[in-house]
């Protein structure tokens, strides 16, 4: 764009991939001419030679800078988008499709969300996509598919708007998304080996894993002129999903909700494993049953048979996995062995009844560790488990708060059995007392001194961050949150002279915003207080089993096997059924029942959030 003969840099570059849809593309270009803010450029990338698009390029006259690029061959939408991003001249990229119509202030809405100086420089802004179908649904199944798609999009947008977007949820970063060009290029752009919606969710997963912040721009609307057969589209995705999920797990080492499907063959409940193995061995039966359910749905509009039709898609999914050369046995390598992560606090005799849920007497701790050794367990560090380099029977010891009795009581026992451990330190309280517990009425307890920490480090103990001051992270402002997780890491690294790669979230307080802050700070592993075994969970939201004074050897063995406190699960079910008085998890714990964390908040990595559209099995 020129002003008085001088070149004025545009604020953003709109990238539009296209192939053999010159008519739809012309409508999109016309809509861009009505933008209220014309300080942008448009780069159209034709994914292969196309005579009609070539004619349009030669004849179209736009009110904004418009460039045309023709790739020599059809290499897919991801490749075309990358070509446009590499050719862009602005610092901000916006992606549009050739069959979409943006509202007149579309550009302005995206830019408006980037004016605050407090916003992260690598912020990703997600606009709203409204699907406008060319014809009404031809069947009840198609109607229900459209409703499900729209509902999932609404729930996903609500999660982004409330900053409760959990890691692992599919985040589509393609259509109607703006992000800094530097961030896009640093991430390597779209993966051109992926197709359909997979390249969008792949980029979203990588951005989310990095801790990039997402922001919803609900008024930045584009209308998608949807002409595809949504049912056929669903089947196409099913047939490719197995192969794509394997690629994303084995080659890209991604951890997200889609990878959980691969884990169901060996890591799910007995019922789920049975269903998925039936789908593996009897795909034709599943296809037949799916066809009958679809016919029943079309005839009656039943949501029950519709859900059954979706579930029976497992047959097609596993056919794709088998076609990629996998076997049931080889799928064991997709997920890590389910080693239990043990969460401990003070190794001392509890002086009050309400301390039993996070104190463990030295004698009982010694007996538990001896039982592990006799049973053939090895105690490893979290990164060894994550890297898949630990023995089959492994356990991970983690100690929160860094009480000084770890030095006098716990470490001698662990060292005697050649067991490793990770201790999480409140960085601003080293050598002082547990101020956060004193505020709740507990007596002061001494914490590890710097000299003790350095001695333990020389003898093989790993240290992680428990933040600067032990706050409930989910209640902090963005600025204070970043300070707690980032500065504690830097302080401990300066003190210890080595990388601090692990964090344990105080009080178990973690959500999508906290997880993103930990990723931005550079942590590779994060510990929650949610119980259970870890297989292919998010490395920054790993589960742990609380070990405490009310456990005996039998309960300890059950926690090793399941990662859970079955007594607490039973209490939860009794409360749910109205058969128990019901102490609130967020207020106080029932006497004598171990909490998932002594401070009594759940946190956890898996809040109930909607999944974005994908394969539902």
N, C-alpha and C positions, 0 to 999 in steps of 0.2 A: 504494500500500500504506500502511496506517495503523498507527501504534504509539502507543497511549495517546492517541488523538485528534490526534496530530501526523502530518503527511505525511512519509513517509520516501522520499527519492529512490531510484528503482530503479537498479541497476547497469548494466542493459542493456535494450535494446528489441529484441524479436524481430519481424521484419517477414515476413509471410506473404502473398504475392499469391495470388489464387484466382479461378477463373471456372468456374461450372457444375460443381463437383465437391464438393458439400456433404458427401457420404458420406466421401470420402477426407479432407476437411478436418477432419471431426469426430474421426477417428482420430488425426490429428496433434495436435489440441488436447488430446485425452485423454492422449496421451503426454507432453505438456508438463506436465500436472498431476502427473506422477510424478517431476519433477526434484528432485534433492537440494538444490538451491539455488533457492528460489522468489523471490529478489530480482530480479525482472524483470517487464517488461510485454510484452504481445503486441498487435500491431496487425495486424489482418486487413484487407486491401484487396481488395474485390471489384472486378474489372476490368470493370465494367458491371453493370447491374441483373440480378438472378437471384433468382427467387422462392424456390427451395429454400434458397439461402444466406441470404436475408432471414429465412426462418422459423428457420433455425439461429441466426442472430444474436439473435432475439427470445427463444429458448428456452434457449440454452446457458448453463450456469452454471459458471464456472471458479474455481479456487482461487488465481488470480493476476489482476492487473489485465488486462482484455481490452477492447480497443476495436475497433469496426467502422467501416470507411469504404467507401462505395459510390461508385465513379466513375460519372458519368452515362452513359458509353459505353465500349465495349471499345477501349482504346488500347494494349494490349500489356503484357507482364509488366514491361518496363523502366519504363514509366510508373507502373504500380501500385507497384513497389518505391520509386520516387522519392516518391510520395505518402506512403507509410508512413514513409520516412526524414524527410521534412519535418515529419511530425506527431509524431515521437518526442520523448520528454522526457528521455532519458538521453544520456550522452556516448558510448555504445558501441552500435553496431548489429550485430545478427546476422541473417542472412538464411536463411530456411527456405522450402521449397516445401510445397504443400498435400498432396503425395503422399509425404511422408517421415516417418519415425519416429525421433526422436533417442533415444539411450541415456539412462538416468536421470541420469547426471552430465555430460550434454552442456554445460549452461551452466557448470558448475564447471570443466570442462576448458578451455573458452575463457578464462575469467577467470584460471585458474591460470597461463597463459602471459603474463600481463600484470602480475604482481606484482613483477617485478624492476625496481628503479629504473634499471638500466642499459639497459633496453629502449627502443627508439625510440618516441617519442610517437605516431607515425603507423604503428605496426606493424600488419600485416595477418596475421591468424591463419587458416590454412586447415585445416579439419577433414577427416576421412576420409569418403568417400561409398561405401557398399556397395550395389551394385545387386542387388535381389531381384526376379527376373522372375516374372511370374504363371504362366507355363507354360514347359515345356522347349523348347529350340530346335526349330523345325519343319523345319530343313534344315541341311546342313553349312555352307552359307554363313552362316546366322544364327549357328550355333555359333562359327564362326571370327571373325565380327564381334564377338560378345560377348567372346571371348578377347582380341582385339586391343584392345578398349576397356579391359578390366580391366588388361591388361599395360601399356598406355600410362599409365593412372592410377597404377599402382604405380611405374613409372619416373619419372613426374613428381613423385610424393611423395618418392621417394628423392633427386631433384635438389634439391628444396626443403629436405629435412632436412639434406643435406650442404652447403648454401649454395652449390651449383654451378648455380643456376638462371640460365642465360645469357639475356641480353637477346634479344628476338626470339622466344623460345619462347612459345607461347600459354599464358597464365595465366588460368584461368577464375575470376573473382571474383564469385560469385553464391551459389549454394547452399552452405550450411555455411561461410560466411566471416564473420568478425567484424573490424570496423575502426572507428576513431574516427569519430563522426558529423561532426566538423569536417573531417576529411580527405575523407570522402565528399562533403560539400557543396562543399569547395574544388575538387574534381575535376569538379564539375558533375553528379555522380551518374551513373546509367546513361543511355546514349544511346537515347532513346525511338524513334528512327527505325530502330533495329536490332531483329531478331527472333531467335527460336530461341536457340542458344548464343552468338550473335554479340555480344549486349549484355554477356555475362559476359566474354568474351575481350577486348572493347574496353575495358572498365573495367580489366581486368588489365593490358593493354598500357599504358594511360595511367599507372597506378600504378607499373608497372615502369620506365617511361621517366623518371618523376620521381625514382626512386631509393628508393621506399618499400621497407622490408624485409618479407620474407615469412617466416613461421614455421609449421612443420607441428605440428599438435596431433593425433597419430595416435589418441589415445583419445577424441577428440571425434567420435564416429561417428554418422552418420545413415544409416538404411536407406531407400533409394529404392525404393518399390513400383512397379517399372517395368512399365507396361502397353503401351508403344508398340511398334510394328513397327520394329525397329532398321534393317532394310534400307530400308524406305520413308523412314525418318528420314534415312538416309544420302543417298538421292536428293534429298530435299527440301533438304538442306544444299547438295548439289552445284549444284542449279539456282539457288540464291540466292548462292552464294559468289562467283561472278564479279562480280556487281553490287556486293555488299557490299565486296569487296576493292578495287574501283575507288573506292568512296566513301571508304573508310578511307585510301587513298593520296592521292587528289586533294583531298578536302575536309579530311581530318584530318591529312594529312602524316605518317602513321604508318609506322614501319619495323619490320617483323617478318617471321617466316618465311613467313607467308601471302602477303605482298607479293612474296616471291621467285618465286611462281608466275607473277605477271604479268610479271616480268622474263625469264622463260624464252623468251618469244617472240623477244626480241632479244638477251638477255644470257647465255643458256645456252651449253653446248657445241653443236657442230654436230649431234651426235646428238639432243640434247634439242630443239633448235630444229626439227629435221626432224619429230620426233614431234608436237610441239605444233602445228606448221603443218598437218600432216596432220589432227590433231584439229579444227583450225579449219575447214578446207575440206571435210572428209569426216566430219561428225558422225554421219550415219546409219550409215556403215561402222563407226565406233567403237561405236555403240550395238548394232549387230548382233554385232560381235565380243565386246562385253561380255556380251551375252545368252548367247552360246555358252560363254563362260568360266564364267559362273554356272551354267549347266546342267551343265558338266563338273565343277564344284566340288561341286554338290549330289549328283552321281552317284558321285563318287570320294572326296570330302573332300580333294582335292589342295590343298596350300598354294600350289603354283606357279600353278595356274589361279586361285586366290583372289587372289593378288597381281596377276595380269594383269587380273582383273576390276576391281580397285581402280584400277590405272593407266589403264585404258581409260575411266575416268570423266572423263578430260580432255575428251572430246567434250562432255559435258553442261556442264562448267565453262566452256568457251570459248563454248558457245551462250549462256550467261548474260552473258558479256562482250559478245558481239556484239549481244544484245538490248538492252544498255544504250547502243547507238549507237556503239560503238567499232569501229575498223578496225585492221588490223595496223600501218599506218603511225602512227595516233594513239597506239598503245601505246608508241611510242618516248618519248613525253613522260612516261610513268609513272616512268621511272628517269632518273637523271642520266647525262650522257655519261661514259664510262669514262676519266676523266683519271688518269694515273699519279701517285701520291704517291711522291716520292723521299726516301729516308732517308739522310742523310749525317752524319758526325761531324767528325773533324779534317781540315782541308784543309792537309796537310803531307806531306812525304816520309816514308814509314814507315821506321823504323830497324831494325825486327826483322820477321822473316817472319810471326810470329803477329799482327802489327798490320795486315797487308794487308787484312783483312776489314772494317776500319772506318776506315782512313786513305785519303785520296785526295790524290795529289800535286797541287800548284797548277797545273802545266802540263797535266795530264790533265783536271783540273776545267775549266780554261779552254777546252780543246778540246771537251768535252762541252757546255758552255753555248753555244759558238759553233755547234755542230751543231744545237742546239735552235732557235737564232735563224734559221739558214739554212733549217731545215725548216718555219718558219712557226709555231712554238710561242709561246704566251704563258705567262708564269709568274704564277700568281694565288695568292691566299690561300685557305686551306681553307674559310672561310665563303662566299667567292664561288662556289666549286664547289658547296657544299651548297645555296646559294640558287638555283642554276641560272642565274647571271648571267654565267658565264665563257664565253669563246669556245670554239668546237668543239675546236680543237687547243690544249689547255691542259695545263700540268704544275704540280705543287705541290712546291716545295722545302721540306724540313724538315731542320733541323740539331739533333741531340740534344747535350746536355751543355754547349753554349755555350763552346767553346774560344775563346781569344782570337785564334786564327788566322782565325776567321770575319771579324773586323774588318780584319785586315791582308791576307788572301789571298782570301777568298770574296766579301765584300761589294763590293769594287771591281769585280770581274768582273760580278757580278749588276747592279750599278748602271749599268755601262757599257752593258748590254743592256736596261735598264729592266725587270729581272725582280724580282719580289717574293719574299720568303722569310719563313719562320717559324722562330724559334730557341727551343728549349726549355731553360729555365734551372733549375739546381738552386739553389733560393732561398737556402739557408743557406751556399752556397759561392761567392757572387758575389765576384769579385776574388781568389779563393784558388786552390786546386789540386784536381785530380780524385782526392779521397781514396778514392772507391769503387774506382777502378782500381788505385791504389797497393796496396790490400789484396790484389790479385790478382797483384802482382809487377810491374806496369807502372810506368814512371818517371813522376814528377810532371809534370803539364802545367798551364800557366796558363789560367785561365778569364777570361771577359769581366769587366771592371771595371764599376762602376756608371756611371762617366763615359762609357765606351764604349757601354754599353747606351742611355743617354739620347741620345747622338749618333746611334746607329743608329735609334732610335725616331723622332727628328725627320726622318730621311731615309727613312722608310717601312717599316722592318723591324718585323714583328710578333713579340711575345714570348709564349711560353706556359710553362706550368709543367712541370718535370721532377721535381716534389715538393721537399721540404725538403732531404733528405739522400741521395737516390738509393737507397732500399732496394728489395728485392724485395717488392712490396706484398702479394702473395698469402700471404706468411708472417707478416704483422703481425696483431696483435690488432685488434678493431674500433675501439678507442679510438685506437691508434697510426695505423691506416689513415686514419681521419677527420682526424687531425691533419696527416698528411703531405700529403693532397690539399687539405684546406680551408685550412690555415694558409699553405701555399705560395702559393695563389691570392691570399689577402688580403695577404700580404707583398709580392708582386710588384705588386699593384694600388696599394698604398700608395706603393711606390717609383716606379712609372711614371706614376701618376695616370690610368690608363685601365683598362678592363675586360680581364681575362685570361680568355678563353673557351676556350682549348685546353690540353690536357694530353697529354704523351707518357709512357706507363707505363715506368718504368725496368726494364731487363732484359727487356722484353716481358711482364712479369708482370701479366696481367689475367684475371679470371674474373668471374662474376656479382656477387660481393660487392664486388670492387674497382670494377666498373662502376657499381654502385649508389651507392657512396661518391662517385664522381666526379659523378654526377648530382645527389646531394644538395648537393654543394659548389657547384653552379651552372655546371659546365662544359657547353659545348654540343658540343664536338668532342674526341674522344680518339683517340690514335694507338697502334696496336699495332706489333709487329714481324713480324706475319704478312704474307707477300707475296701479291700478287694485285691485280687492279683492283677499284675500288669502283664499284658501280652503285646498289643500294638497300640497302646495308648500314647497320647501326646507326651513327649519327654518332659515338658514343662508342667505337666499336671499328673504326676504319678501318684498311685494310691499306696497307702501304708496301713499296716495292722498295728493298733496300739497294744503294747505289752505292759502290764501293770500288776499290782500286788494281788488283785483278786483272782488272777490266773493261777491255775495249778498246771501240772504237767500235761494233763489231758486237754485242757483248754488251749494250752500253748501249742500242742501238736495240731489241734484243729485250726488254729490261726495260721500255722505253717502251711497246712493243706489248702485252706480256703481264702486266706487273707482277710477273713472277716471274724467279727465277734458274733457268734450265732445267738448268744444270749440277748445282745442288743437288738439283733434282727427280730427275735421272738417278741421282745417288748414293743418294737415298732408295729408289728402285726397286731398285737393285742390292743394297742392304742387305736389302731385303725378300725378294729372290729368293735371298739367300745367295751372291751373286757378288761381294761387296765386304767387306773386313774390318769396316767398320761402326764409325765413331766415333759415340758417343752424342751426341745433340743436347744433352742436359743436362749433359754432362761436358766433352768437348773436341771441337774441330772438326777435320776432316781437313785436312792441310796444303794450302794453296793453294785451298781451296774457301770461297767467301763464305758466312758464316753469315747467317741471317735477322736476327741481331743479334749484335754482337761478343761480348757477354757469354755467349752460347751457350744461352739458354733460349728456348723457343718462345713461351710465353704464348699470344697470339693470341686472337681473338674467337670461334672456333668449335670449342671442345672438342666431342668426340663425346658428345652428350647426347640422350636420347630426346625425341621430339616428343610433344606431347599430342595427344589424339584430334582429328582434323580431316579435311580432305580430303587424301587421299594420291594424288598424281599423279606 
